[in-house]
């Protein structure tokens, strides 16, 4: 089994003039059963930074944090 992409999008923060944020490509992937997040230049995420989780518990904690953030912010962004 190869690498499976679960999220592959160009993202940026351009709703706040105080923050200069260039567009980036974010990928969330299963790299041979290892969960990874890659953030890099648009069209070249592979040249960016790669986060590989140390263990399954760390990955589960990350997923829980994302879910908590989503729950907190979803009503603010409707």
Contact map, one row per residue, 1 for C-alpha under 8 A:
111000000000000000000000000000010000000000000000000000000000000000000000000000
111100000000000000000000000000110000000000000000000000000000000000000000000000
111110000000000000000000000011110000000000000000000000000000000000000000000000
011111000000000000000000000011100000000000000000000000000000000000000000000000
001111110000000000000000001111000000000000000000000000000000000000000000000000
000111110000000000000000001111000000000000000000000000000000000000000000000000
000011111000000000000000011110000000000000000000000000000000000000000000000000
000011111100000000000000111100000000000000000000000000000000000000000000000000
000000111110000000000000111000000000000000000000000000000000000000000000000000
000000011111000000000011110000000000000001000000000000000000000000000000000000
000000001111100000000011110000000000000000000000000000000000000000000000000000
000000000111110000001111000000000000000000000000000000000000000000000000000000
000000000011111100111110000000000000000000000000000000000000000000000000000000
000000000001111110111000000000000000000000000000000000000000000000000000000000
000000000000111110000000000000000000000000000000000000000000000000000000000000
000000000000111111100000000000000000000000000000000000000000000000000000000000
000000000000011111110000000000000000000000000000000000000000000000000000000000
000000000000000111110000000000000000000000000000000000000000000000000000000000
000000000000110111111000000000000000000000000000000000000000000000000000000000
000000000000110011111100000000000000000000000000000000000000000000000000000000
000000000001110000111110000000000000000000000000000000000000000000000000000000
000000000001100000011111000000000000000000000000000000000000000000000000000000
000000000111100000001111100000000000000011000000000000000000000000000000000000
000000000111000000000111110000000000001111001000000000000000000000000000000000
000000011110000000000011111000000000011111111000000000000000000000000000000000
000000111110000000000001111100000000111100001000000000000000000000000000000000
000011111000000000000000111110000000111000001000000000000000000000000000000000
000011110000000000000000011111000011110000000000000000000000000000000000000000
001111100000000000000000001111100011100000000000000000000000000000000000000000
001111000000000000000000000111111111000000000000000000000000000000000000000000
011100000000000000000000000011111111000000000000000000000000000000000000000000
111000000000000000000000000001111100000000000000000000000000000000000000000000
000000000000000000000000000001111110000000000000000000000000000000000000000000
000000000000000000000000000001111111000000000000000110000000000000000000000000
000000000000000000000000000111101111100000000000000110000010000000000000000000
000000000000000000000000000111100111110000000000011110000000000000000000000000
000000000000000000000000011110000011111000000000011100000000000000000000000000
000000000000000000000000111100000001111100001101111000000000000000000000000000
000000000000000000000001111000000000111110001101110000000000000000000000000000
000000000000000000000001110000000000011111011111100000000000000000000000000000
000000000000000000000011100000000000001111111011000000000000000000000000000000
000000000100000000000011100000000000000111111000000000000000000000000000000000
000000000000000000000000100000000000000011111000000000000000000000000000000000
000000000000000000000000100000000000000111111111000000000000000000000000000000
000000000000000000000001111000000000011111111111100000000000000000000000000000
000000000000000000000000000000000000011100011111100000000000000000000000000000
000000000000000000000000000000000000000110011111100000000000000000000000000000
000000000000000000000000000000000000011110011111110000000000000000000000000000
000000000000000000000000000000000000011100001111111000000000000000000000000000
000000000000000000000000000000000001111000000001111100000000000000000000000000
000000000000000000000000000000000001110000000000111110000000000000000000000000
000000000000000000000000000000000111100000000000011111000000000000000000000000
000000000000000000000000000000000111000000000000001111110110000000000000000000
000000000000000000000000000000000000000000000000000111110110000000000000000000
000000000000000000000000000000000000000000000000000011111110000000000000000000
000000000000000000000000000000000000000000000000000011111111000000000000000000
000000000000000000000000000000000000000000000000000000111111100000000000000000
000000000000000000000000000000000000000000000000000011111111110000000000000000
000000000000000000000000000000000010000000000000000011111111111000000000000000
000000000000000000000000000000000000000000000000000000011111111100000000000000
000000000000000000000000000000000000000000000000000000001111111110000000000000
000000000000000000000000000000000000000000000000000000000111111111000000000000
000000000000000000000000000000000000000000000000000000000011111111100000000000
000000000000000000000000000000000000000000000000000000000001111111110000000000
000000000000000000000000000000000000000000000000000000000000111111111000000000
000000000000000000000000000000000000000000000000000000000000011111111100000000
000000000000000000000000000000000000000000000000000000000000001111111110000000
000000000000000000000000000000000000000000000000000000000000000111111111000000
000000000000000000000000000000000000000000000000000000000000000011111111100000
000000000000000000000000000000000000000000000000000000000000000001111111110000
000000000000000000000000000000000000000000000000000000000000000000111111111000
000000000000000000000000000000000000000000000000000000000000000000011111111000
000000000000000000000000000000000000000000000000000000000000000000001111111110
000000000000000000000000000000000000000000000000000000000000000000000111111111
000000000000000000000000000000000000000000000000000000000000000000000011111111
000000000000000000000000000000000000000000000000000000000000000000000000111111
000000000000000000000000000000000000000000000000000000000000000000000000111111
000000000000000000000000000000000000000000000000000000000000000000000000011111
